[in-house]
Amino acid sequence: MYKCVLLVEPLDVVRAGIASIMRQVGIVLHLIETPSVHSAKRSMHGLKPDLVLSDSSLIPPPQTLLNELALPASTPVCAIVHKPDPEPLDNAYATTLSIFDSQDVWMSRIRHLKMHQTTTSTLTDREREVLRMLTLGLSNKEVANVLGISTHTVITHRKNIIEKTDIRSLSGLTLYAIINGLVNIDEIK
């Protein structure tokens, strides 16, 4: 879940539709809706969005937008386009979302971004090692024996992994490990 999302879209009906979907699926705690970058500056009230959704025809390049809004360079900016099959945009955009895409497509792309926003680099080497072993089917006790640590320490690493990735199930963590190259799908039991 995102703590704060900034939605910059000039068309009221499109902005309202996107906001409704975001709230309905519960993917955001606080949504800032605004028709322009200029009004976004006033609407943020000191909040620092962890995702920006913006009409691609309105905004400067993503890095310029982030600088104007005093947001970290790591904040993903998603381009909203008003075409059914948009042409690829600048790689600086985290993803492209068409207003013609289904709600499922939007949520899938936004969730995918969240998963990659918490990259494996935020996991320590030991957490990556523990995650790899867990996805390979080892139990907490087996992981502890292989690494020469206590079962309690493995459980602590597991809690940290869950906290950092915001993924609670072993199947979700397995998918995360595959996507981030920690484990090869052929290795999984």
N, C-alpha and C positions, 0 to 999 in steps of 0.2 A: 504494500500500500504506500502511496505517495503521501507525504505530510502536507505538501502544498504544491498546487499546479497553477500556472498562469496560462490562461486561455485568451489569446489575442485574435479576435475575429470581428471584422466590421459588420457583417450581416447578422442582424438580430436573430433571425429565425435559425440560422446555422449555429450561431453561438449558443442559443437556448437549447437546441437539439443535442449538441455535444455535451453541454453542461448536464443535461438531463441523463444522458447515458452514463457519464462519469459518476454521477451521484447514485444512480440506480444500481450499478454494479459494485458500488462501495470501494472504488479503487483510489479514492482521494479523501483526506480528512478536511482540507480547506481548498476551495476552488476560487481563484480570483478571475472574474470575467471582465473583459474590457474590449472596447472596439478598436483601440489603437495603441501603439507603443507609447505615445505621449501620455495617454490616460493611464497606461499601466504603471508608469512611474508614480503617479499620484495614488493609485489604488493599492499598491503593495504595502503601504503602512509599515515598513520595516521588515516585512516577511521576506524570506528568501526561498522562492520556489525551487523544488528539486526536479521540475520538469516544466518546459515551456512548449505549448502548442500554439502555433501562429500561422495565419494565412501567409503563404509564401509570396504572394504578390505585393504584400504590404511592407514587408520588413527588409531591413538591410541584411547582409550576410549574418549567419548565426553568431559569429564571434563579435561582430560590431553590436548586435542586439544585446548580447550578454554584457558587453562593456557599458553600453548605455544604461542598462538596468542595474549595474554594479553586482552582477551575479558571477559566481565562479565559472571559469572556463570549462569545467567538467560538467556543467549543467546541460543535459541533452535538450536540443531544440528540434521539435518535430514540425515538418512543413505540412500545413493543411492546404490541399489543392481542390479546385472546383472543376475538375475534369474526371471523367470515368477511368481513363487509362493514362495517368500522368507519365510524362517522360521523366527519366531519372534527373534528380536535382543534384546540386553540389554535395559532395561527400561530407561537408561540414554538418549537414542535417543528420540527426540520429535516425530518422525514418521519414517516409512520406505517407500521409494519410489522406485518402480521397473522400470527399463527402458522399461519394457514390458507393463506398465500401460498406459492408454490413457491420453491425454492432460487434459481431464476433471477431471480424477481421481487425477492427480498431482495438478491441480489448486484448486480443492476442499480441498485436504489435506493441502495445503499451506495456503489457506484462513482460514481454520479451525484453524490452528496454530496461525495465526495473531489475530483471534478473541479471542483465549484463552491466547495469550500473554498479551493482555490488560485484565487482570482478574478483577473480581468484587472487589478484594481487592484494586484496584486503584480508585474505586468509593468510595466516602464518604458514611457514613451511611445514610445521608439525601438524597444523590443522588440515592442510592439503594431503599430507601423508595419511592421517587418520581417515579423512573422507574417502580417499582412494581405497583403503583397506575395507572400509564399511561397504562401499559399493561393490567390492569384489566378493562380498558375502561373509566376511569375517565377523564374528561376534565381538562385543566390547572386550570380553575376557581374552579372546584370541589376539585382538589388536594390542592389548596391554602386554601380552607375553612376547609378541614379535618385537615391539618397541622397547621392552624393558621398563615399562611404566605401570602404575597402578590402574586398576579398572576405574577408580574414581577419577583419575586424571583423564582417561579416555572419555568418560561421561562429560567432564568439564569441557573438553575440546569439542565434543559433539554439541553441547549447548551453545558454545561460541559460534560454531559453524551455522547452526540454526538461526541464531541472532543476526549474524552478519549477512546471511543469504536470504533470510525471511522465508525459508523453505522448511516445512515441518515434517514432511514424510520422507521415508527412505527412498521411495520411488522418485520423488521430486529431486532429492539430493543426487540420486543416480543420474537422472537426466542432466542436472546441472554439471556433474562431473564429466559426462560425455561431451556436452556442448563446449565446456572449457578445456577440453583436452587432458583432463586428469586421468582418464581411463578410456581404454578402447572398448567399444561395444562388444567386440568378440571375446574380451576377457571376462565379461560378467557371466556369473553362473545363472 
